[in-house]
Amino acid sequence: MKMGLLHDVQESIVGDITPFCGVSDEKKHDLEMKAAEIFAAQQPEMKELFDEYEANTTQEAKFVHDCDKLDMLIQAWIYEQQQGVKLDQFFEHCDLPKSFDVLIQVRKEIEKSRAK
């Protein structure tokens, strides 16, 4: 839970930088590291969580990454419904892994709803 919250707070500082933003991976990483340093100065545990999230090797980190991707799809789906537009590019380029059943089911439900 802390890792997911840390990631969202970090995004509130840096912004939610997606591949569509035109920001290089290196620049994105630098911005995220600066945000992590803000937290680390106050709470060393936050730096450890950030490093774990970045390494993406633990189940928790993988789950938080996948939740972040699913959040993007949910937002795109909501925008489609509110604005009456299709945002296929978000769904086509989302590489949500097939590793967490609950997230897979949510994505399937979104895709079913989009097909209507």
Secondary structure, 3 states (H helix, E strand, C coil): CHHHHHHHHHHHHHCCCCHHHCCCHHHHHHHHHHHHHHHHHHCHHHHHHHHHHHHCCCHHHHHHHHHHHHHHHHHHHHHHHHHCCCCHHHHHCCCCCCCCHHHHHHHHHHHHHHHC
